[in-house]
Each structure stands twice: as C-alpha cells, then as structure tokens.
Amino acid sequence: MAADPVSLDAEPQEHYHVYHAEAEVLSGELKHPIHQRIEKYARIEMITRRDDHFTQTVGETTLEGLISFRSGQTRVSGSRLQDKKDMWGKSHSGWVTLSTSVIEGLNVFDVITADRVVAQVSTEHLASRTCGWPDTRLKSNSILDSATTSQSGTSRLCKIATSSIA
C-alpha cells in the first residue's frame, strides 16, 4: 500500500491572496459614424500578493472630435484586513481589493455630457480557516449606470458600443 503523501503532523500553510485589479477610463469600439477602435485610456493593472496601490492619469483627449474628456484618473489598491470584527464579534479578516475610474469633462457626440463620472468596485475576500477557498463579497458603486464592473476587480467607464468583462 502506498504511503499517504500528506503528513498529519505537517504545519498548516499560511493563507495568502493574489490581488487582481484593473481600471481604465475609456475603451471600446466606435461603430458609427466611423469605425474606430478606442484604446484603453489610463489603463492600470495590479496582480500581486503584496499590499499595494497604483494610480494612472490621462490629460485632455479627443477622438476625432466625437468623444472627448478633460481628464481621467484610475486607481487600484489591495490591502490585508486583520482583526476586523462585526458588531456580533464575527471575524471578517481577509483581503480587500479596490478599483476606481474617474473621468471629468466627458462629451459624447455633443449629446451626452458630464462634469464628473466615477465608477468603483470593491471586493472583500474573507480568510476562511475551514476550507481552502475564501468567501467573496462584491460591492459596487457607480454614478453612471452604463459603467461596467466585474468580480475580478475591474472598473471601466464609458465602454462605448461593446461591453466585455475581464
């Protein structure tokens, strides 16, 4: 009979988390009146096991005079929650990932205009000691209903014509 490769006396492994967050101000594909791919403006991505924080900015931009914005900013961050308890004493220790996109002075075809639009996604991954997979909670806040978000921590503003979740 073969020996069991897992020792019962082995030290329990420390829980860890790989943060995955992405954000961009504007991207997509314009189909009318011209066909043009819209590059990912102010795109930022964080894939790491380390607590971190990154930002990206973009200045005044115009796409053939059809879509324009004054400025944009993206931000992604991840941090460990330790000793967080709710009012009943239940532990909520784990990891939080935050992804934010901000666009200012948006003008789409001189039909849609906005002074400032913000989209934000926050995910909380609870450190579960009873099983190998952490519990996940997704929180999303957006002023603009057309902003798209996903559980992987992606924040995207003004995805024009097409919508794909990373």
C-alpha positions in Angstrom: 0.0 0.0 0.0 1.4 3.4 -1.0 2.2 5.9 1.8 0.0 9.0 2.1 2.0 12.0 0.8 0.2 14.3 3.3 1.6 14.1 6.8 -0.9 14.7 9.6 1.9 16.4 11.6 2.6 19.0 8.9 2.3 22.7 9.8 -0.8 24.4 8.4 0.0 26.6 5.5 -0.5 30.4 5.9 -3.4 31.8 3.9 -2.4 34.2 1.2 -4.2 36.2 -1.5 -3.3 37.3 -5.0 -4.8 40.7 -5.7 -6.2 41.2 -9.2 -7.5 44.7 -10.0 -7.8 46.6 -13.3 -9.1 50.0 -14.2 -9.4 52.2 -17.3 -11.1 55.5 -18.0 -12.3 54.8 -21.6 -12.2 51.9 -24.0 -14.2 50.2 -26.6 -15.1 50.4 -30.3 -16.8 53.2 -32.1 -19.0 51.8 -34.9 -20.9 54.9 -36.2 -20.3 57.5 -37.8 -16.8 56.0 -38.3 -15.4 52.6 -37.4 -12.6 53.0 -34.9 -11.2 51.0 -32.0 -10.9 53.1 -28.8 -7.7 52.4 -27.0 -7.7 51.8 -23.2 -7.0 55.2 -21.7 -5.3 55.4 -18.3 -5.3 51.6 -18.0 -3.8 50.2 -14.9 -3.5 46.6 -13.6 -2.4 45.1 -10.3 -1.7 41.4 -10.0 0.4 40.7 -6.8 0.4 39.0 -3.5 1.7 42.2 -1.8 -0.4 45.0 -0.4 0.0 47.9 -2.9 -1.5 51.0 -4.5 -1.2 52.3 -8.1 -2.6 55.3 -10.0 -2.6 56.4 -13.6 -3.8 59.7 -15.1 -4.5 61.0 -18.6 -5.0 64.6 -19.8 -7.3 66.2 -22.3 -8.2 63.8 -25.0 -10.4 63.9 -28.1 -11.4 61.1 -30.5 -12.0 62.6 -33.9 -14.0 65.4 -32.2 -16.7 62.8 -31.5 -15.8 61.8 -27.9 -13.7 64.0 -25.6 -12.8 64.4 -22.0 -10.8 66.9 -20.0 -9.0 64.4 -17.7 -9.2 60.9 -16.3 -7.7 59.0 -13.4 -7.6 55.3 -12.4 -6.6 53.8 -9.1 -6.2 50.2 -7.9 -5.2 49.0 -4.4 -5.2 46.0 -2.3 -4.7 45.5 1.4 -5.0 42.9 4.2 -7.7 43.2 6.8 -6.6 41.8 10.1 -8.6 41.6 13.3 -11.8 43.1 11.7 -14.9 42.0 13.5 -18.5 42.9 13.1 -20.8 44.1 15.9 -21.6 40.4 16.8 -17.9 39.6 17.1 -17.7 37.5 13.9 -14.3 37.8 12.2 -14.1 39.4 8.8 -10.4 39.3 8.4 -9.2 38.8 4.9 -8.2 40.9 1.9 -9.8 44.0 0.2 -9.2 45.0 -3.5 -10.4 48.4 -4.7 -10.6 49.6 -8.3 -11.7 53.1 -9.2 -12.1 55.1 -12.5 -12.8 58.8 -12.7 -13.5 60.8 -15.9 -14.0 64.6 -16.0 -15.5 66.8 -18.7 -16.9 64.0 -20.7 -18.6 64.8 -24.0 -20.0 62.1 -26.3 -21.3 63.3 -29.7 -22.4 66.6 -28.1 -25.4 64.6 -26.8 -24.2 63.2 -23.5 -22.1 65.4 -21.3 -21.0 65.0 -17.7 -18.8 67.1 -15.4 -17.6 64.1 -13.5 -18.3 60.3 -13.6 -16.9 57.8 -11.0 -17.1 54.0 -11.1 -15.7 51.9 -8.2 -15.6 48.2 -7.4 -14.6 46.8 -4.0 -14.2 43.1 -3.3 -13.7 41.6 0.1 -12.2 38.1 0.3 -12.7 36.6 3.7 -9.9 34.4 5.1 -11.8 31.1 5.6 -10.0 28.8 8.0 -12.4 25.9 7.4 -11.8 25.4 3.7 -9.3 26.2 1.0 -11.4 28.8 -0.8 -12.1 32.2 0.7 -15.6 33.7 0.8 -16.0 36.6 -1.6 -18.2 39.7 -1.3 -18.6 42.3 -4.1 -19.5 45.9 -3.6 -20.1 48.2 -6.5 -20.8 52.0 -6.6 -21.4 53.9 -9.7 -22.9 57.2 -10.6 -23.3 56.2 -14.2 -25.5 53.2 -14.8 -23.6 52.3 -18.0 -20.3 51.8 -16.1 -19.4 48.1 -16.1 -17.7 46.2 -13.3 -16.7 42.6 -12.6 -15.8 40.4 -9.7 -12.2 40.3 -10.7 -12.0 43.9 -9.6 -12.3 45.7 -12.9 -13.6 49.2 -13.2 -14.4 50.6 -16.6 -16.1 53.9 -17.5 -17.8 54.6 -20.8 -17.3 51.3 -22.6 -18.5 52.5 -26.0 -20.5 50.2 -28.3 -19.2 46.9 -26.9 -19.0 45.6 -23.3 -16.7 42.8 -22.3 -16.0 41.9 -18.7 -12.4 40.9 -18.0 
